[in-house]
Amino acid sequence: MSGLLALSVVSLSLFFWGRKNRATLAETVEKLAASESEISSIRGLTDQLQRESQLLMSFVREFPQIANKLGSEVDPRELPGLLLHITVRCFNPWQAVVLLRRQRSKTEPSRNQHLVVAAVARSGQGVELGHEIQFGQGILGSAAEGQQVMTKQDIDRDASLASSRRDPDNPLLKLDADLVAPMVFRGETVGVIALSETARISEATKGMLRVICQMGALAVYNASAYSEMKITAQMDGLTRLYNKTHITLILAEQIYEAEARQAPLSVFMFDIDHFKNYNDTNGHDAGDQLLKELSKLAQENVRRSDYIGRFGGEEVLIVLPNTTKQQAHIVAEKVRERIAALCFPFDKNKPLGVLRVSGGVERYPEEGLDTTCLV
């Protein structure tokens, strides 16, 4: 009897001991699972930090070269491609798009409220060079207007941005961009850079793109200012034709090209008959207006490949590459006829009651081997 009681006590003790150990074991397993989850989370965070660190290190290594390229005198036509190359190299996105703000024009004053695709890597999703979008439209226009870096999360939170992607007419509205950053200079948006399917977007990624956009904005402004200054130095302020210095330089270059390629080259030069009389009779303002109208008319009646400049007070020189003397006579006669057919202000006051021009045509090399002889 005492043995049976002892056995019962032992069994009961083992039961409670086992029950306690099972609870401890379950608690231990639960703690291990939580620890594994924490370790996995820490490992993921470590991997992310490592990737971001590598991206930052790569950007730091590339930065002097980026600064040098964007800080040098870049042809405005090459700048979008350069910005695209830098962006793709730094972020390795599936798709990248560089858009620039259009310039305002007299005929289209609202033109500068549009962004135009100037460069694109992998022109998928229907995005092609020359496509446009207005400020405020979609994620691209919103980033430009608000001058804020925007991510995919911003789109998902904004119902209007999300719905704009369903617009079937403009592929730029449907662009599946992960990251969009504006290029801003002196408070004005000059362009936008958009990336699709990049690695995880972090504050470091956004910061790097901001830096590229800031440098890009300065480069766009400098390139535009340089281009404007270059054009100003080459153009006659009144007629907007090439000035004498530049048209003479062009003629010299075309003589060299004609000789190298054994191609024909002709020049046509004309001036206004009795222009001094026109000025004296009607005033210099009227004379200036006449020169502007006549220059515009001459520009409209030559080919894009031809060069036209103001050689003197009322003298106009037209350089005609790849043109025989016979062909040049046809061009000259066409310009003469257009001028004769147009009613200029005060032309009835001219000595012969009509405004006329006189000119001549010469061909290289038969009638002159250099600019002086041809002129």
C-alpha positions as CSV (number, residue, x, y, z in Angstrom):
1,M,0.0,0.0,0.0
2,S,2.8,2.4,0.9
3,G,4.6,1.4,-2.3
4,L,1.5,2.2,-4.4
5,L,1.2,5.6,-2.7
6,A,4.9,6.3,-3.3
7,L,4.4,5.4,-7.0
8,S,1.4,7.7,-7.2
9,V,3.4,10.6,-5.7
10,V,6.2,10.0,-8.1
11,S,3.8,9.8,-11.1
12,L,2.1,13.0,-10.0
13,S,5.5,14.8,-9.5
14,L,6.6,13.6,-13.0
15,F,3.3,14.9,-14.5
16,F,3.7,18.4,-13.0
17,W,7.4,18.4,-13.9
18,G,6.7,17.4,-17.5
19,R,3.9,19.9,-17.8
20,K,6.1,22.7,-16.5
21,N,8.9,21.7,-18.8
22,R,6.5,21.6,-21.8
23,A,5.5,25.1,-21.0
24,T,9.1,26.1,-20.7
25,L,9.9,24.4,-23.9
26,A,7.1,26.1,-25.8
27,E,8.2,29.4,-24.4
28,T,11.7,28.7,-25.4
29,V,10.6,27.7,-29.0
30,E,8.5,30.9,-29.2
31,K,11.5,33.0,-28.1
32,L,13.7,31.2,-30.6
33,A,11.2,31.9,-33.4
34,A,11.0,35.6,-32.4
35,S,14.8,35.7,-32.3
36,E,15.0,34.2,-35.8
37,S,12.5,36.8,-37.0
38,E,14.6,39.6,-35.5
39,I,17.8,38.1,-36.9
40,S,16.2,37.9,-40.4
41,S,14.9,41.5,-40.0
42,I,18.4,42.6,-38.9
43,R,20.0,40.7,-41.8
44,G,17.6,42.4,-44.3
45,L,18.3,45.8,-42.8
46,T,22.0,45.1,-42.9
47,D,21.8,44.0,-46.6
48,Q,19.8,47.2,-47.4
49,L,22.3,49.4,-45.6
50,Q,25.1,47.6,-47.4
51,R,23.4,48.2,-50.8
52,E,22.8,51.9,-49.9
53,S,26.4,52.2,-48.7
54,Q,27.7,50.7,-52.0
55,L,25.4,53.0,-53.9
56,L,26.7,56.0,-51.9
57,M,30.3,55.0,-52.3
58,S,29.8,54.5,-56.1
59,F,28.1,58.0,-56.3
60,V,31.0,59.6,-54.3
61,R,33.5,58.0,-56.7
62,E,31.5,59.2,-59.7
63,F,30.8,62.7,-58.3
64,P,34.0,64.5,-59.4
65,Q,33.5,63.2,-63.0
66,I,29.8,64.1,-62.9
67,A,30.6,67.6,-61.6
68,N,33.3,68.0,-64.3
69,K,31.0,67.0,-67.1
70,L,28.1,69.1,-66.0
71,G,30.3,72.0,-65.1
72,S,32.1,72.2,-68.5
73,E,30.8,73.9,-71.6
74,V,28.2,71.4,-72.9
75,D,26.4,71.7,-76.2
76,P,22.7,72.3,-75.3
77,R,21.8,69.5,-77.7
78,E,24.1,67.0,-75.9
79,L,23.0,67.9,-72.4
80,P,19.9,65.7,-72.1
81,G,21.8,62.7,-73.3
82,L,24.6,63.4,-70.7
83,L,22.1,63.7,-67.9
84,L,20.5,60.5,-69.0
85,H,23.9,58.7,-69.1
86,I,24.8,59.9,-65.6
87,T,21.4,58.9,-64.1
88,V,21.4,55.4,-65.6
89,R,25.0,54.9,-64.4
90,C,24.2,56.0,-60.9
91,F,20.8,54.2,-60.4
92,N,20.6,51.5,-63.0
93,P,16.8,51.9,-63.5
94,W,14.9,49.8,-66.1
95,Q,13.8,53.1,-67.7
96,A,14.9,56.7,-67.3
97,V,13.4,59.8,-68.9
98,V,14.9,63.4,-69.1
99,L,12.3,66.1,-69.8
100,L,13.2,69.8,-70.4
101,R,11.0,72.8,-70.2
102,R,10.1,74.4,-73.5
103,Q,11.1,78.0,-74.2
104,R,8.5,80.7,-74.5
105,S,7.9,82.1,-77.9
106,K,6.0,85.2,-79.2
107,T,3.5,83.0,-81.2
108,E,3.1,80.5,-78.3
109,P,3.4,82.4,-75.0
110,S,2.1,79.4,-73.0
111,R,4.6,77.1,-74.6
112,N,6.9,77.2,-71.6
113,Q,4.3,75.5,-69.5
114,H,5.1,72.2,-71.2
115,L,7.8,69.6,-70.6
116,V,9.2,67.7,-73.6
117,V,11.0,64.4,-73.6
118,A,14.6,65.3,-74.5
119,A,16.2,61.9,-73.8
120,V,15.0,58.4,-72.9
121,A,16.6,55.1,-71.9
122,R,14.5,52.2,-73.1
123,S,11.6,54.0,-74.8
124,G,9.0,51.5,-73.5
125,Q,5.4,52.3,-72.3
126,G,5.0,54.4,-75.5
127,V,7.3,57.1,-74.3
128,E,9.3,58.6,-77.2
129,L,11.4,61.7,-77.9
130,G,9.3,64.8,-78.4
131,H,6.3,63.7,-76.3
132,E,5.0,66.6,-74.2
133,I,3.2,67.0,-70.9
134,Q,1.8,70.2,-69.2
135,F,2.9,71.5,-65.8
136,G,0.5,70.1,-63.2
137,Q,-0.4,67.0,-65.2
138,G,0.3,63.6,-63.8
139,I,3.3,62.8,-61.6
140,L,5.8,64.4,-64.0
141,G,3.8,67.7,-64.3
142,S,3.1,67.7,-60.5
143,A,6.7,67.3,-59.6
144,A,7.6,70.1,-62.0
145,E,4.9,72.4,-60.7
146,G,5.3,71.6,-57.0
147,Q,9.2,71.4,-57.3
148,Q,9.1,68.3,-55.1
149,V,10.7,64.9,-55.4
150,M,7.9,62.4,-55.7
151,T,7.9,58.6,-55.3
152,K,5.5,55.8,-56.2
153,Q,4.0,56.0,-52.7
154,D,3.1,59.7,-53.4
155,I,1.2,58.5,-56.5
156,D,-0.6,55.7,-54.6
157,R,-1.7,58.2,-51.9
158,D,-3.0,60.7,-54.4
159,A,-6.2,59.5,-56.1
160,S,-6.0,62.1,-58.9
161,L,-2.4,61.1,-59.8
162,A,-3.4,57.4,-59.8
163,S,-6.4,58.0,-62.0
164,S,-4.4,60.1,-64.5
165,R,-2.5,57.0,-65.5
166,R,-5.6,55.7,-67.2
167,D,-5.5,58.5,-69.8
168,P,-5.2,56.7,-73.1
169,D,-4.0,59.7,-75.1
170,N,-0.7,60.6,-73.3
171,P,1.9,57.9,-72.6
172,L,3.7,60.3,-70.2
173,L,0.6,60.2,-67.9
174,K,0.8,56.4,-67.8
175,L,4.5,56.3,-67.1
176,D,5.1,53.9,-64.2
177,A,7.7,56.0,-62.5
178,D,9.2,55.1,-59.1
179,L,11.0,58.4,-58.5
180,V,10.6,61.8,-60.1
181,A,12.7,64.8,-59.3
182,P,12.5,68.4,-60.7
183,M,15.5,70.4,-61.9
184,V,15.1,73.8,-60.4
185,F,17.3,76.9,-60.9
186,R,16.6,80.2,-59.2
187,G,13.1,79.1,-58.3
188,E,12.2,78.1,-61.9
189,T,11.7,74.5,-63.0
190,V,13.9,73.9,-66.1
191,G,13.2,70.1,-66.4
192,V,12.4,66.8,-64.7
193,I,14.2,63.4,-64.4
194,A,12.0,60.3,-63.9
195,L,13.2,56.7,-63.0
196,S,11.2,53.5,-63.3
197,E,11.9,50.1,-61.7
198,T,14.9,51.2,-59.6
199,A,16.2,49.5,-56.5
200,R,14.4,50.2,-53.2
201,I,13.8,54.0,-52.9
202,S,15.5,55.4,-49.8
203,E,16.3,58.9,-48.5
204,A,19.9,58.4,-49.8
205,T,18.6,57.6,-53.3
206,K,16.3,60.7,-53.3
207,G,19.2,62.8,-52.0
208,M,21.5,61.7,-54.8
209,L,18.9,62.3,-57.4
210,R,18.3,65.8,-55.9
211,V,22.1,66.6,-56.3
212,I,22.1,65.4,-59.9
213,C,19.0,67.5,-60.6
214,Q,20.5,70.6,-59.0
215,M,23.7,70.3,-61.0
216,G,21.6,69.5,-64.1
217,A,19.5,72.6,-63.6
218,L,22.6,74.8,-63.4
219,A,24.1,73.1,-66.5
220,V,20.8,73.6,-68.5
221,Y,20.8,77.3,-67.5
222,N,24.5,77.8,-68.4
223,A,24.1,76.0,-71.7
224,S,21.1,78.1,-72.6
225,A,22.9,81.3,-71.6
226,Y,26.0,80.3,-73.5
227,S,23.9,79.4,-76.6
228,E,22.1,82.8,-76.4
229,M,25.4,84.6,-76.0
230,K,26.9,82.7,-79.0
231,I,23.8,83.5,-81.2
232,T,23.9,87.1,-80.1
233,A,27.6,87.4,-81.1
234,Q,26.8,85.8,-84.5
235,M,23.6,87.7,-85.4
236,D,22.9,91.2,-86.7
237,G,20.7,92.8,-84.0
238,L,18.4,94.5,-86.5
239,T,17.7,91.9,-89.2
240,R,18.5,88.7,-87.2
241,L,20.6,87.6,-90.2
242,Y,24.2,86.5,-89.6
243,N,26.4,89.6,-89.1
244,K,29.3,90.4,-91.5
245,T,32.0,88.7,-89.4
246,H,30.1,85.5,-89.2
247,I,28.8,85.2,-92.7
248,T,32.4,85.9,-93.9
249,L,33.6,83.1,-91.7
250,I,30.9,80.8,-93.0
251,L,31.9,81.6,-96.6
252,A,35.5,80.7,-95.8
253,E,34.5,77.4,-94.2
254,Q,32.3,76.5,-97.2
255,I,35.1,77.3,-99.6
256,Y,37.2,74.8,-97.7
257,E,34.4,72.2,-97.7
258,A,33.8,72.7,-101.5
259,E,37.5,72.2,-102.2
260,A,37.8,69.1,-100.0
261,R,34.7,67.5,-101.5
262,Q,35.1,68.8,-105.0
263,A,31.5,70.2,-104.7
264,P,30.0,73.3,-106.4
265,L,29.6,76.5,-104.3
266,S,28.0,79.8,-105.4
267,V,27.3,83.1,-103.7
268,F,24.5,85.6,-104.3
269,M,24.9,89.2,-103.1
270,F,22.4,92.0,-103.5
271,D,21.6,95.5,-102.1
272,I,18.7,97.9,-102.2
273,D,18.7,100.5,-105.0
274,H,18.7,104.1,-103.8
275,F,18.5,103.1,-100.1
276,K,20.0,106.4,-99.0
277,N,17.2,108.2,-100.7
278,Y,14.7,106.0,-98.9
279,N,16.2,106.8,-95.6
280,D,16.5,110.5,-96.2
281,T,12.9,110.7,-97.5
282,N,11.2,108.5,-94.9
283,G,13.5,108.5,-91.9
284,H,15.9,105.9,-90.5
285,D,13.1,104.1,-88.5
286,A,11.3,103.4,-91.8
287,G,14.7,102.3,-93.3
288,D,15.2,99.9,-90.4
289,Q,11.7,98.5,-90.8
290,L,12.3,98.0,-94.5
291,L,15.6,96.1,-93.9
292,K,13.8,93.8,-91.4
293,E,11.0,93.0,-93.8
294,L,13.3,92.4,-96.7
295,S,15.6,90.2,-94.7
296,K,12.7,88.1,-93.5
297,L,11.5,87.7,-97.1
298,A,14.9,86.6,-98.3
299,Q,15.2,84.1,-95.5
300,E,11.8,82.5,-96.4
301,N,13.0,82.0,-100.0
302,V,16.3,80.1,-99.6
303,R,16.9,76.6,-98.5
304,R,17.7,75.5,-94.9
305,S,21.1,74.5,-96.0
306,D,21.9,78.0,-97.3
307,Y,23.4,80.8,-95.2
308,I,22.3,84.4,-95.3
309,G,23.9,87.4,-93.7
310,R,23.9,91.2,-93.6
311,F,27.2,92.1,-95.2
312,G,26.8,95.9,-95.0
313,G,24.3,98.6,-94.5
314,E,21.8,97.3,-97.0
315,E,23.9,94.5,-98.5
316,V,22.8,90.9,-98.1
317,L,25.1,87.9,-98.9
318,I,23.7,84.4,-99.4
319,V,26.1,81.4,-99.4
320,L,24.7,78.5,-101.5
321,P,26.6,75.2,-100.8
322,N,26.3,72.4,-103.4
323,T,24.9,74.9,-105.9
324,T,26.0,75.5,-109.5
325,K,26.0,79.0,-110.9
326,Q,23.0,78.2,-113.0
327,Q,21.1,77.0,-110.0
328,A,22.2,80.1,-108.0
329,H,20.7,82.3,-110.7
330,I,17.4,80.6,-110.2
331,V,17.6,81.2,-106.5
332,A,18.6,84.9,-107.1
333,E,15.8,85.4,-109.5
334,K,13.3,83.9,-107.1
335,V,14.4,86.2,-104.3
336,R,14.3,89.2,-106.7
337,E,10.8,88.4,-107.9
338,R,9.5,88.0,-104.3
339,I,10.9,91.4,-103.4
340,A,9.5,93.1,-106.5
341,A,6.0,91.6,-105.8
342,L,5.8,92.8,-102.2
343,C,4.4,96.3,-101.4
344,F,6.9,97.8,-98.9
345,P,6.0,101.0,-96.9
346,F,6.7,104.2,-98.8
347,D,8.0,102.3,-101.9
348,K,6.0,104.7,-104.1
349,N,8.3,107.5,-102.9
350,K,11.3,105.8,-104.6
351,P,12.8,107.6,-107.6
352,L,11.3,104.9,-109.9
353,G,8.1,104.5,-107.9
354,V,9.1,101.0,-106.8
355,L,11.6,99.3,-104.5
356,R,14.2,97.3,-106.4
357,V,17.3,95.4,-105.5
358,S,20.4,94.8,-107.7
359,G,22.7,91.8,-107.2
360,G,25.1,89.3,-108.7
361,V,26.1,85.7,-108.6
362,E,29.5,84.1,-108.6
363,R,30.8,80.6,-108.4
364,Y,33.8,79.1,-106.6
365,P,36.5,78.4,-107.9
366,E,36.0,79.7,-111.5
367,E,35.3,83.3,-110.4
368,G,37.2,83.5,-107.1
369,L,39.4,81.4,-104.9
370,D,38.7,83.2,-101.6
371,T,36.1,85.3,-99.8
372,T,37.5,88.6,-101.0
373,C,37.5,87.7,-104.7
374,L,34.0,86.2,-104.6
375,V,32.5,89.2,-102.8
